[in-house]
Amino acid sequence: MIRHLFFSIVLGVGMAVALPMEPMGFNQTAEAQSLSNACKRVYAQYNSRRGPKAFAVTSRGGCGSAWAQPSLARAQAVAMNGCRRNGTGCRVVESSF
């Protein structure tokens, strides 16, 4: 999941510039800190793998992951399927090529 965030800087009276802002990496979020120890290990393994890849988390610290898939859509589907086997409220929090 690729997100583009922007913030504005006000320059003088009535002038603002929108600058791109990098999203915070998942491993730096509070949600990442609530992962089970097993999922923290899976996430470390996921980070070392080639894409297309995806990482999904449950609402209670479970997870699912996929890598080396034929497409990003397939990686996300595989990660979500694995996640659903480990809990509810799954969502993809990271994916890349």
C-alpha positions as CSV (number, residue, x, y, z in Angstrom):
1,M,0.0,0.0,0.0
2,I,1.6,3.2,-1.1
3,R,0.4,6.4,0.4
4,H,1.3,9.9,-0.6
5,L,1.0,12.5,2.2
6,F,1.4,16.2,1.8
7,F,1.7,19.1,4.2
8,S,1.6,22.8,3.6
9,I,4.1,25.5,4.7
10,V,2.7,29.0,4.9
11,L,5.0,31.5,3.2
12,G,4.1,35.0,4.0
13,V,0.5,36.3,3.6
14,G,-1.8,34.1,1.7
15,M,0.9,31.9,0.1
16,A,1.4,28.2,0.8
17,V,3.5,25.5,-0.8
18,A,2.5,21.8,-0.7
19,L,5.6,19.6,-0.1
20,P,5.6,15.8,-0.2
21,M,5.9,14.1,3.2
22,E,7.2,10.6,3.5
23,P,4.8,8.3,5.4
24,M,6.2,6.8,8.6
25,G,7.4,3.3,8.1
26,F,5.1,0.6,9.6
27,N,7.8,-0.7,11.9
28,Q,7.8,2.7,13.6
29,T,4.1,2.8,14.4
30,A,2.3,1.9,17.6
31,E,0.5,-0.8,15.7
32,A,3.8,-2.5,14.8
33,Q,4.8,-2.5,18.5
34,S,1.6,-4.4,19.4
35,L,2.5,-7.3,17.1
36,S,2.9,-10.7,18.6
37,N,6.5,-11.9,19.0
38,A,5.9,-14.4,16.2
39,C,4.7,-11.7,13.9
40,K,7.6,-9.4,14.7
41,R,9.8,-12.3,13.5
42,V,7.6,-12.7,10.3
43,Y,7.9,-9.0,9.7
44,A,11.7,-9.1,9.9
45,Q,11.7,-12.0,7.5
46,Y,9.3,-10.1,5.2
47,N,11.6,-7.1,5.2
48,S,14.5,-9.2,3.9
49,R,12.5,-10.7,1.0
50,R,12.0,-9.6,-2.6
51,G,8.8,-8.4,-4.0
52,P,6.1,-8.2,-5.0
53,K,5.4,-8.5,-1.4
54,A,2.8,-7.5,1.2
55,F,2.3,-7.6,5.0
56,A,-1.1,-7.6,6.7
57,V,-2.0,-7.4,10.4
58,T,-5.1,-8.3,12.5
59,S,-6.7,-6.0,15.0
60,R,-5.0,-8.0,17.8
61,G,-1.4,-8.4,16.7
62,G,-1.7,-11.4,14.4
63,C,-0.4,-11.2,10.8
64,G,0.0,-12.6,7.3
65,S,2.7,-12.0,4.7
66,A,3.7,-12.9,1.2
67,W,6.7,-12.3,-1.0
68,A,8.0,-13.2,-4.5
69,Q,4.5,-13.2,-5.9
70,P,3.7,-12.7,-9.6
71,S,2.0,-9.4,-8.9
72,L,1.4,-6.9,-6.1
73,A,-2.4,-7.7,-6.1
74,R,-1.5,-11.4,-5.6
75,A,0.9,-10.6,-2.8
76,Q,-1.8,-8.6,-1.0
77,A,-4.4,-11.4,-1.5
78,V,-2.0,-14.0,-0.1
79,A,-1.0,-11.8,2.9
80,M,-4.7,-11.2,3.7
81,N,-5.6,-14.9,3.5
82,G,-2.8,-15.7,5.9
83,C,-3.8,-12.9,8.2
84,R,-7.4,-14.1,8.3
85,R,-6.2,-17.5,9.5
86,N,-4.6,-15.6,12.5
87,G,-7.5,-13.3,13.5
88,T,-10.0,-10.7,12.4
89,G,-9.9,-7.1,11.3
90,C,-7.1,-7.7,8.8
91,R,-5.6,-5.0,6.6
92,V,-2.6,-4.7,4.5
93,V,-0.2,-2.2,6.1
94,E,2.8,-2.6,3.8
95,S,3.3,-3.7,0.2
96,S,5.9,-3.1,-2.5
97,F,7.3,-4.4,-5.7
